[in-house]
């Protein structure tokens, strides 16, 4: 790797290296785990950079601590204020406690309860305002103006980007020959920091940002050449649900990130499930975005690939829904209605046929009043657990061969 010839990159590298020194003994050097099941799909080595195992459960402590540590003693004495639905809130709260500073965090109503409780446990004063993160950000800025507290933006500040860029330095130490880095993108601070740090170190690795399709502000912004606001967002990946890129990271993303791709909700939930099953790693939907991109288009990324698992803070209730959604997307659940003769033994015969093909019955409901039922028949609504799409087709084929009429409406 060659030293950067661009003076801006040289300055940024010095800033990131200074941030790394600031974080020594504070942020963990998170493990990088080889993933055989992903490598088989991509056709070469794939490594998982496990920031889900970072302090406070995500990469956010890096930028938050650097930003607060660089404040003057007088500024820190006034306290800090932030707005977040979860990960940034916890990062700011923990950093403020470590630096003996009072933290106030505004959260939108409906923020995950575990993230609220974790933020309070680090000593922050949590206040709720609005239904969206943008409304909470507005309240946090107003609070800063009234009280003099320093506003800690989640991504739109050079100190935040420098802190997140330390993750890029770790990637290069742990995988010097990395060819592709996949990283989730919300406001862009993490992707900007990693991409700029790699470029500054002379790495030729291609950095690819990944956004949820229902909250993808970067593709239209990059096309327009400036940050563009989304009118609406809809995604389970609350950690990257940002309606407008930050100006500071946007410029770096435009210069050093090769492209930004999008993934569906089905891909996110399937990836989260595979990380649990195959990787034994608990990751939130935003943290699984990089893996989702690798699964969607495995031939698009030159190995060795590093996929950044950016966070692991997930509400258990959401985890239950996402796992279920992921199992449906993977063909592990099958819902259908079967017409059976309305006579003793009819249901037992159907269940025996299902047992013959090793289908696990989760739920059974009798339906007798549907207009499309033949006289003398009863509808049986079934929810089955399968081993995957091949097993699903085997079950359906066996039921049809046994003479059953199937309905999926």
C-alpha positions as CSV (number, residue, x, y, z in Angstrom):
1,X,0.0,0.0,0.0
2,X,1.2,3.5,-0.9
3,X,1.0,6.6,1.2
4,X,-1.7,9.0,0.0
5,X,-0.7,11.7,-2.5
6,X,-3.9,13.7,-2.0
7,X,-3.3,16.3,0.8
8,X,-6.9,16.0,1.9
9,X,-6.5,12.3,2.3
10,X,-3.3,12.7,4.2
11,X,-5.0,15.1,6.6
12,X,-7.9,12.7,7.0
13,X,-5.6,9.8,7.7
14,X,-3.9,11.8,10.4
15,X,-7.3,12.6,11.9
16,X,-8.4,8.9,11.9
17,X,-5.0,7.8,13.4
18,X,-5.4,10.4,16.1
19,X,-9.0,9.1,16.7
20,X,-7.6,5.6,17.0
21,X,-5.2,6.7,19.7
22,X,-8.1,8.5,21.5
23,X,-10.1,5.2,21.4
24,X,-7.3,3.0,22.7
25,X,-8.6,1.2,25.8
26,X,-12.1,2.5,25.1
27,X,-13.4,0.8,22.0
28,X,-12.8,-2.9,21.5
29,X,-10.9,-4.3,18.6
30,X,-13.7,-6.5,17.5
31,X,-13.1,-9.9,16.0
32,X,-13.2,-10.8,12.3
33,X,-14.7,-14.2,11.8
34,X,-14.2,-16.2,8.6
35,X,-17.5,-17.4,7.2
36,X,-17.4,-20.7,5.2
37,X,-21.1,-20.6,4.3
38,X,-20.8,-17.2,2.8
39,X,-17.4,-18.0,1.1
40,X,-19.1,-21.0,-0.7
41,X,-21.6,-18.6,-2.3
42,X,-19.2,-15.8,-3.1
43,X,-16.5,-18.1,-4.4
44,X,-13.7,-16.9,-2.1
45,X,-12.9,-15.8,1.4
46,X,-15.5,-13.9,3.3
47,X,-14.9,-12.4,6.7
48,X,-17.5,-10.9,9.2
49,X,-16.3,-7.8,11.0
50,X,-18.2,-8.2,14.3
51,X,-19.1,-4.7,15.5
52,X,-22.2,-6.2,16.9
53,X,-19.8,-7.3,19.7
54,X,-18.5,-3.7,20.3
55,X,-19.2,-1.9,23.6
56,X,-22.8,-0.7,23.7
57,X,-23.6,-3.1,20.9
58,X,-22.5,-1.2,17.8
59,X,-19.8,0.9,16.1
60,X,-21.4,4.1,17.4
61,X,-19.1,4.4,20.5
62,X,-16.2,5.1,18.2
63,X,-17.5,8.3,16.7
64,X,-19.4,9.4,19.8
65,X,-16.4,9.1,22.1
66,X,-14.0,10.9,19.7
67,X,-16.5,13.7,19.3
68,X,-17.0,14.3,23.0
69,X,-13.3,13.7,23.9
70,X,-12.3,16.5,21.5
71,X,-14.6,19.0,23.2
72,X,-12.9,21.5,25.6
73,X,-13.4,21.1,29.3
74,X,-15.7,24.1,29.3
75,X,-17.8,22.6,26.6
76,X,-18.1,19.2,28.4
77,X,-19.1,21.0,31.5
78,X,-22.3,22.2,29.7
79,X,-23.2,18.6,28.9
80,X,-24.0,17.0,25.6
81,X,-27.3,16.3,23.8
82,X,-28.2,13.8,21.0
83,X,-31.2,12.4,19.2
84,X,-31.4,8.7,18.3
85,X,-33.7,5.7,18.2
86,X,-31.1,3.5,19.7
87,X,-27.4,2.9,18.8
88,X,-26.2,6.5,18.7
89,X,-28.1,7.1,21.9
90,X,-26.2,4.3,23.7
91,X,-22.9,5.4,22.2
92,X,-23.3,8.9,23.4
93,X,-24.6,7.9,26.8
94,X,-21.6,5.5,27.4
95,X,-19.0,8.0,26.0
96,X,-20.4,10.8,28.2
97,X,-20.2,8.6,31.3
98,X,-16.6,7.6,30.5
99,X,-15.8,11.3,30.0
100,X,-17.7,12.5,33.1
101,X,-20.2,14.5,31.1
102,X,-23.9,14.8,31.5
103,X,-25.9,13.4,28.5
104,X,-29.4,14.1,27.4
105,X,-30.9,12.0,24.6
106,X,-34.1,12.6,22.7
107,X,-35.8,9.5,21.3
108,X,-38.9,9.4,19.1
109,X,-42.0,7.7,20.7
110,X,-42.0,4.0,19.8
111,X,-38.2,3.6,20.1
112,X,-37.3,0.1,21.2
113,X,-37.7,-0.4,24.9
114,X,-34.4,-2.3,25.3
115,X,-32.5,0.5,23.7
116,X,-34.2,3.1,25.9
117,X,-33.3,1.1,29.0
118,X,-29.7,0.6,27.9
119,X,-29.3,4.3,27.3
120,X,-30.7,5.1,30.8
121,X,-28.4,2.5,32.3
122,X,-25.4,4.4,31.0
123,X,-26.7,7.5,32.9
124,X,-28.3,9.5,30.2
125,X,-31.5,11.5,30.7
126,X,-33.9,10.1,28.1
127,X,-36.7,12.3,26.7
128,X,-39.3,11.4,24.1
129,X,-40.3,13.7,21.3
130,X,-42.1,13.2,18.0
131,X,-42.7,10.1,16.0
132,X,-39.6,10.2,13.8
133,X,-35.9,10.7,14.3
134,X,-36.0,14.0,12.4
135,X,-38.5,15.3,15.0
136,X,-36.3,14.1,17.8
137,X,-33.3,15.8,16.1
138,X,-35.2,19.1,15.9
139,X,-35.9,18.8,19.7
140,X,-32.3,18.0,20.5
141,X,-31.1,21.1,18.6
142,X,-33.6,23.3,20.3
143,X,-32.4,21.9,23.7
144,X,-28.8,22.7,22.8
145,X,-29.7,26.3,21.9
146,X,-31.6,26.9,25.1
147,X,-29.2,25.1,27.5
148,X,-25.8,25.5,25.9
149,X,-25.3,21.7,25.8
150,X,-23.2,20.6,22.8
151,X,-25.2,18.8,20.1
152,X,-23.6,15.5,19.1
153,X,-24.9,14.6,15.6
154,X,-25.1,10.9,14.8
155,X,-23.1,11.2,11.5
156,X,-22.7,14.7,10.1
157,X,-19.5,15.9,11.8
158,X,-15.8,15.3,10.9
159,X,-15.0,14.0,14.4
160,X,-17.8,11.4,14.1
161,X,-16.4,10.3,10.6
162,X,-12.9,10.1,12.0
163,X,-14.0,7.9,14.9
164,X,-15.9,5.5,12.5
165,X,-12.9,5.5,10.2
166,X,-10.9,3.7,12.9
167,X,-12.9,0.6,11.9
168,X,-11.3,0.9,8.4
169,X,-7.8,0.7,10.0
170,X,-8.8,-2.4,11.9
171,X,-10.1,-4.0,8.7
172,X,-6.8,-3.5,7.0
173,X,-4.8,-4.9,10.0
174,X,-7.0,-8.0,10.2
175,X,-7.4,-8.6,6.4
176,X,-4.6,-6.7,4.6
177,X,-5.5,-8.2,1.2
178,X,-9.2,-7.2,1.4
179,X,-10.7,-6.6,-2.1
180,X,-14.3,-5.7,-1.2
181,X,-15.8,-4.1,2.0
182,X,-19.6,-4.3,2.3
183,X,-21.0,-1.8,4.9
184,X,-24.5,-0.7,5.8
185,X,-25.3,2.9,5.2
186,X,-27.8,5.3,7.0
187,X,-26.5,8.8,7.2
188,X,-23.2,7.7,5.8
189,X,-20.7,8.3,8.6
190,X,-19.5,4.7,8.9
191,X,-19.1,4.1,5.1
192,X,-17.4,7.5,4.6
193,X,-15.0,6.9,7.5
194,X,-14.1,3.3,6.3
195,X,-13.8,4.2,2.6
196,X,-11.7,7.3,3.3
197,X,-9.4,5.5,5.7
198,X,-8.8,2.7,3.2
199,X,-8.1,5.1,0.4
200,X,-5.8,7.1,2.6
201,X,-3.8,4.0,3.5
202,X,-3.4,3.2,-0.3
203,X,-5.8,0.2,-0.3
204,X,-7.4,-0.6,-3.6
205,X,-10.3,-2.3,-1.9
206,X,-13.7,-1.5,-3.3
207,X,-16.1,-0.2,-0.6
208,X,-19.8,-0.9,-1.3
209,X,-22.5,0.7,0.7
210,X,-25.8,-1.1,1.4
211,X,-29.1,0.5,2.2
212,X,-32.6,-0.9,2.9
213,X,-34.7,-0.4,-0.2
214,X,-37.4,1.2,1.8
215,X,-35.1,3.9,3.2
216,X,-32.5,4.4,0.5
217,X,-31.6,8.1,0.4
218,X,-28.1,7.7,-1.1
219,X,-28.9,6.4,-4.6
220,X,-31.1,9.5,-5.6
221,X,-28.7,11.8,-3.7
222,X,-25.7,10.5,-5.6
223,X,-27.6,10.8,-8.9
224,X,-28.4,14.4,-8.0
225,X,-24.9,15.2,-6.8
226,X,-26.3,16.5,-3.5
227,X,-28.1,15.2,-0.4
228,X,-31.8,14.6,-1.2
229,X,-34.5,14.0,1.3
230,X,-36.9,11.0,1.1
231,X,-40.6,11.7,1.4
232,X,-41.2,8.5,3.4
233,X,-39.4,5.5,4.7
234,X,-40.5,1.9,5.6
235,X,-38.0,-0.6,6.8
236,X,-37.4,-2.9,9.8
237,X,-33.7,-1.7,9.8
238,X,-34.3,1.3,12.1
239,X,-30.5,1.7,12.5
240,X,-30.1,2.9,8.9
241,X,-33.5,4.5,8.4
242,X,-32.2,8.0,7.7
243,X,-34.2,10.2,5.3
244,X,-31.3,12.5,4.2
245,X,-27.5,11.9,3.9
246,X,-25.3,14.1,6.0
247,X,-23.3,16.7,4.1
248,X,-19.9,15.8,5.6
249,X,-20.1,12.0,4.9
250,X,-21.9,12.6,1.6
251,X,-18.9,14.2,0.0
252,X,-16.6,11.4,1.2
253,X,-19.1,8.7,0.1
254,X,-19.3,10.3,-3.4
255,X,-15.5,10.3,-3.7
256,X,-14.4,7.0,-2.1
257,X,-17.4,4.6,-2.0
258,X,-17.6,2.6,-5.2
259,X,-21.4,2.2,-5.2
260,X,-24.4,2.0,-3.0
261,X,-26.8,-0.9,-3.5
262,X,-30.2,-1.7,-1.9
263,X,-31.6,-4.9,-0.3
264,X,-35.2,-5.9,0.4
265,X,-36.8,-6.6,3.7
266,X,-36.9,-10.3,2.8
267,X,-33.1,-10.3,2.2
268,X,-32.5,-8.5,5.5
269,X,-34.6,-11.0,7.5
270,X,-33.1,-14.0,5.7
271,X,-29.6,-12.7,6.4
272,X,-30.4,-12.2,10.1
273,X,-31.7,-15.7,10.3
274,X,-28.6,-17.2,8.6
275,X,-26.3,-15.2,10.9
276,X,-28.1,-16.7,13.8
277,X,-28.2,-20.3,12.5
278,X,-24.9,-20.5,10.7
279,X,-22.7,-17.8,12.3
280,X,-24.1,-18.0,15.8
281,X,-24.2,-14.2,15.8
282,X,-27.0,-12.0,17.0
283,X,-27.3,-9.0,14.6
284,X,-29.9,-6.3,14.2
285,X,-31.5,-5.8,10.7
286,X,-29.3,-2.8,9.9
287,X,-26.2,-4.8,10.9
288,X,-27.2,-7.6,8.6
289,X,-27.5,-5.4,5.5
290,X,-23.9,-6.2,4.3
291,X,-24.5,-9.9,4.4
292,X,-27.9,-9.4,2.6
293,X,-26.0,-7.8,-0.3
294,X,-23.5,-10.7,-0.5
295,X,-26.4,-13.2,-0.6
296,X,-28.4,-11.3,-3.2
297,X,-25.5,-10.9,-5.7
298,X,-22.6,-13.1,-4.6
299,X,-20.9,-12.9,-8.0
300,X,-20.7,-9.1,-7.8
301,X,-18.1,-8.8,-5.1
302,X,-14.4,-9.8,-5.5
303,X,-13.0,-11.8,-2.6
304,X,-11.6,-11.5,-0.1
305,X,-14.8,-9.8,1.1
306,X,-15.3,-8.2,4.5
307,X,-18.9,-7.7,5.5
308,X,-19.3,-5.3,8.5
309,X,-21.9,-6.4,11.0
310,X,-22.5,-2.8,12.3
311,X,-24.7,-3.6,15.3
312,X,-26.5,-6.2,17.4
313,X,-29.0,-4.2,19.4
314,X,-32.4,-5.7,18.6
315,X,-35.7,-5.7,20.4
316,X,-36.6,-9.3,21.3
317,X,-40.1,-8.7,20.0
318,X,-38.7,-7.5,16.7
319,X,-36.3,-10.4,16.7
320,X,-39.2,-12.8,16.9
321,X,-41.0,-11.2,14.0
322,X,-37.8,-10.9,11.9
323,X,-36.9,-14.6,12.5
324,X,-40.4,-15.6,11.5
325,X,-40.2,-13.3,8.4
326,X,-36.8,-14.8,7.5
327,X,-38.1,-18.3,7.8
328,X,-41.0,-17.5,5.5
329,X,-38.6,-15.9,3.0
330,X,-36.4,-19.0,3.2
331,X,-39.4,-21.3,2.5
332,X,-39.3,-22.7,6.1
333,X,-43.0,-22.0,6.7
334,X,-45.9,-23.1,4.5
335,X,-49.5,-21.9,4.9
336,X,-52.3,-23.5,2.9
337,X,-55.8,-24.8,3.1
338,X,-56.7,-28.4,2.2
339,X,-60.2,-29.8,1.5
340,X,-60.8,-33.1,3.3
341,X,-63.9,-35.3,3.6
342,X,-66.1,-34.2,6.5
343,X,-66.2,-37.6,8.2
344,X,-64.5,-39.3,11.1
345,X,-60.8,-40.0,10.3
346,X,-60.6,-37.3,7.6
347,X,-58.2,-35.0,9.5
348,X,-56.3,-38.0,10.9
349,X,-55.6,-39.2,7.4
350,X,-54.4,-35.8,6.3
351,X,-52.1,-35.5,9.3
352,X,-50.7,-39.0,8.5
353,X,-49.9,-37.9,5.0
354,X,-48.0,-34.9,6.3
355,X,-46.1,-37.1,8.8
356,X,-45.1,-39.3,5.9
357,X,-43.2,-36.4,4.4
358,X,-41.8,-35.1,7.7
359,X,-43.9,-31.9,7.7
360,X,-44.2,-30.3,11.2
361,X,-47.7,-29.0,11.9
362,X,-47.7,-25.7,13.8
363,X,-51.4,-24.8,13.6
364,X,-54.7,-26.4,12.4
365,X,-58.0,-24.6,11.9
366,X,-61.3,-26.1,10.6
367,X,-63.3,-24.0,8.2
368,X,-66.9,-25.2,7.5
369,X,-68.6,-22.1,6.1
370,X,-66.6,-21.2,3.0
371,X,-68.7,-20.8,-0.2
372,X,-66.1,-22.7,-2.3
373,X,-66.3,-25.9,-0.2
374,X,-68.0,-28.9,-1.7
375,X,-70.9,-30.5,0.1
376,X,-69.5,-33.0,2.5
377,X,-66.1,-31.4,2.6
378,X,-64.4,-29.3,5.3
379,X,-61.5,-26.9,4.8
380,X,-58.4,-27.4,7.0
381,X,-56.2,-24.3,7.2
382,X,-52.6,-25.5,8.0
383,X,-49.4,-23.8,9.0
384,X,-46.4,-26.1,8.5
385,X,-42.7,-25.9,9.3
386,X,-40.5,-27.2,6.5
387,X,-36.8,-27.7,6.0
388,X,-36.7,-25.3,3.1
389,X,-38.0,-24.7,-0.4
390,X,-37.1,-28.2,-1.7
391,X,-39.0,-29.8,1.2
392,X,-41.9,-27.4,0.7
393,X,-42.3,-28.6,-2.9
394,X,-42.0,-32.2,-1.8
395,X,-44.9,-31.7,0.7
396,X,-47.1,-30.0,-1.9
397,X,-46.4,-32.7,-4.5
398,X,-47.2,-35.5,-2.0
399,X,-50.5,-33.9,-1.0
400,X,-51.6,-33.4,-4.6
401,X,-50.6,-37.0,-5.5
402,X,-52.7,-38.2,-2.6
403,X,-55.7,-36.5,-4.1
404,X,-56.1,-33.4,-1.9
405,X,-57.2,-30.1,-3.3
406,X,-54.9,-27.3,-2.1
407,X,-55.7,-23.6,-1.8
408,X,-53.3,-20.8,-1.0
409,X,-55.6,-17.8,-0.8
